[in-house]
């Protein structure tokens, strides 16, 4: 049960995490590794469909670039609409995080 609830909680923030990492041009594997490095693991089966969906919504742009070794890579970056969305979602996140901190702190005070 805990794992399922944790997955639901994580699913709610994955878009914000992805957008925040795409302020600069990154390809999918690099993006995934940068999220893993900060404790936000994401499966390839979740990441790539999300990237395609965000691009189809106009939030991201992408381009193919030749790699020094191996196949070409598709690089993603925020579009102007994506920068705006990231700003709005960041504001929403900070408001929700503040509210949750207050709720959780209140619960701790009630426990003592």
C-alpha positions in Angstrom: 0.0 0.0 0.0 2.8 2.4 0.9 4.5 1.9 -2.5 1.3 2.6 -4.4 0.7 5.8 -2.4 4.3 6.9 -2.8 4.0 6.3 -6.6 0.9 8.4 -6.7 2.6 11.2 -4.9 5.6 11.0 -7.1 3.4 11.0 -10.2 2.0 14.3 -9.1 5.4 16.1 -9.3 7.1 14.4 -12.2 5.9 17.0 -14.8 7.3 19.8 -12.6 10.6 17.9 -12.2 10.9 17.3 -15.9 10.1 20.9 -16.8 12.6 22.2 -14.3 15.4 20.1 -15.8 14.6 21.3 -19.4 15.5 24.9 -18.9 18.6 23.8 -20.8 18.8 21.5 -23.8 18.9 17.8 -22.8 18.4 14.5 -24.5 16.2 11.9 -22.8 18.8 9.7 -21.2 20.7 12.7 -19.9 17.4 14.1 -18.5 16.6 10.8 -16.8 20.0 10.5 -15.2 19.8 14.1 -13.9 16.5 13.3 -12.2 17.8 10.0 -10.8 20.9 11.9 -9.4 18.6 14.1 -7.3 16.4 11.3 -6.0 13.6 11.5 -8.6 13.9 8.1 -10.5 11.7 7.9 -13.5 11.2 4.9 -15.8 11.9 5.3 -19.5 8.3 4.0 -20.2 7.1 7.1 -18.2 9.6 9.7 -19.4 9.5 9.3 -23.2 5.7 9.4 -23.5 5.6 12.4 -21.2 8.2 14.2 -23.4 6.2 13.5 -26.5 3.0 14.6 -24.8 4.5 17.9 -23.5 5.9 18.6 -27.0 2.6 18.0 -28.6 1.1 20.4 -26.1 3.6 23.1 -27.2 5.4 23.1 -23.8 8.7 21.6 -25.3 10.5 21.9 -28.5 12.9 19.2 -29.8 15.6 18.7 -32.3 17.7 15.9 -33.6 21.4 16.3 -33.2 24.2 14.0 -34.3 26.1 12.4 -31.5 29.9 12.2 -31.4 29.5 8.4 -31.1 26.5 6.3 -31.7 23.1 7.3 -33.1 21.6 10.8 -33.3 19.9 12.1 -30.2 16.7 14.0 -29.7 17.2 17.0 -27.5 14.4 18.7 -25.6 14.1 22.2 -24.2 11.3 24.4 -22.8 9.4 26.5 -25.4 8.2 30.0 -24.4 4.9 28.4 -23.3 6.9 25.9 -21.3 8.9 28.6 -19.5 5.6 30.3 -18.6 4.1 27.0 -17.4 7.1 26.2 -15.3 6.8 29.6 -13.6 3.1 29.0 -12.9 3.6 25.5 -11.7 6.5 26.5 -9.5 4.3 29.1 -7.8 1.6 26.5 -7.3 4.1 24.1 -5.9 5.5 26.6 -3.4 2.0 27.4 -2.2 1.1 23.7 -1.8 4.4 22.9 -0.1 3.9 25.8 2.3 0.3 24.6 3.0 1.5 21.0 3.5 4.3 22.1 5.8 1.8 24.0 7.9 -0.6 21.0 8.0 2.2 18.5 8.9 3.7 20.9 11.5 0.2 21.3 13.0 -0.1 17.5 13.2 3.2 17.2 15.0 2.2 19.8 17.5 -1.1 17.9 18.1 0.9 14.7 18.7 3.0 16.2 21.6 
